Amino acid sequence: MSFRTIAIAVWLCFMSSLCTAQSFFISGYGDGIYFSSLSADGSMTEPSLLAKQANASFFCFHPTKKDLIYAVTETMRNDANNPACVVAYRFDRKSALQGVTPKLERINSLPVNGDIPCHVTMDPTGKYLIVANYTNGSVVVYSVDDEGKIVAETSNVVHKLVDGKKSSNGHCSAVSPTGRFVLVADLGLDRVFVYQLDASTGKLTPASNPFLKLADGAGPRHLSFHPNGKFVFIINETNLTMTSARWDEATGKLIEVNTVNTVPPGTVTQGFSTAEVLVHPSGKFVFGSNRGHDTIVTMSIDQTSGVISRTANTATQGKTPRNFRITPDGKMLLAENQSSDTIFSFMIDPTNGQLTATGKSVSVKAPACIKFLTE
């Protein structure tokens, strides 16, 4: 084989690896927002710091202008050094998709009239940004202009204590498939609230079926819609369970289907908690993270009834898996170990959802959120 033939083969192999790499952003409790890319063998490039932001625990992409990122600063609103806020950034998406580290251009930020904002998402139109606040149990909506700038607060709903509960802790919001409703998981109140979102004003009002009540002490934390839009899966932080609920987009009603433990029977769970829940793109499986137990649980989904069943638990190769993310093609999962400052990759078996460690990892301080770029 000639030198020229070998050189061409190497070049094609290199270009192929670039094409198959999947770019992603990372945030958490380190220095700010990072960039990396994932290859087909599970290896990842060394994360590069793009922007410094205190306690950037969660972020989201704009749904239509995909070169925009919104990240919360998870602090108290009266923090002397870094008060709670939400920040808008712009980046070169074309370069990022090619695996080239982009620059983050800060557009603007607005203060959050709430304490410990821990989650942010947007409605499908990209007109409204929705922030959940943990300490004061509230959900705040902001309008966003055509350039991606955060304009103004349009709604601020503070949950009231009910049924003798000692605290309200907003932990996550999820927008329904049509954008008509916003679901908010309140860990302290053991409820998932349902609000109607006014498309013209950005105001939230209680839906006619205003909430789903879960078991006392469940602690609903995060939510994930099934791809068919008919089911919602709720990870319960305190009692280490996952709840499947049927969703009616016409009426905004949630009905519990079943609730399953996220760890094997007999597990001593003192000091443990759950964190993230995500449905596989195929709709056949739903995954959840267990902190303390330090595993990702795989649940099978009956796509007719919505019934879930625990099938496996896989060690995340580190401590405190606060967050994880599934690649857009559904082939791999990245588990973030907050307490051990690592991200490990796993292959996903398309037949049963079983996770297999690749042995590949990267280090980044206290990771808490990952999002992949999509075409």
Number of C-alpha atoms within 10 A of each C-alpha: 5 6 8 9 10 11 11 11 12 12 12 12 12 11 12 11 15 18 14 15 22 23 24 22 22 27 28 29 22 22 18 21 28 24 25 22 25 22 15 15 16 20 17 21 15 14 18 15 20 19 17 13 20 21 25 30 28 27 26 20 22 22 16 11 15 15 18 23 22 26 28 31 29 27 25 21 18 12 10 7 8 15 19 24 24 23 20 24 20 21 18 16 20 12 13 21 21 16 21 16 21 19 17 20 15 16 16 14 17 17 15 26 20 25 24 27 35 23 27 26 24 25 23 16 13 18 21 26 23 24 30 31 30 26 19 20 26 24 30 23 24 22 20 19 12 9 10 21 20 22 14 15 20 16 18 19 17 16 17 12 13 12 7 7 13 9 18 23 26 33 28 27 27 23 23 24 17 12 17 18 24 24 23 26 30 28 25 25 28 25 23 26 22 27 23 21 23 13 14 7 12 21 19 21 16 15 19 12 13 18 21 17 16 18 12 14 15 22 28 34 27 28 26 23 24 25 15 11 15 19 25 25 28 27 33 31 23 22 20 23 21 30 22 27 24 21 20 14 17 9 11 20 17 24 15 19 16 16 20 16 16 30 21 12 7 6 8 10 15 10 9 16 23 32 21 24 24 22 25 23 16 13 15 19 25 26 27 29 33 30 26 16 24 22 24 27 25 25 25 20 19 13 15 8 14 20 20 24 19 19 15 19 22 18 18 27 20 20 20 28 33 24 27 27 23 23 20 16 11 17 17 24 23 21 30 34 27 24 15 17 20 22 27 23 28 23 20 19 13 15 8 14 22 18 23 15 19 14 12 13 21 16 15 24 18 24 31 25 25 25 20 19 17 13 7
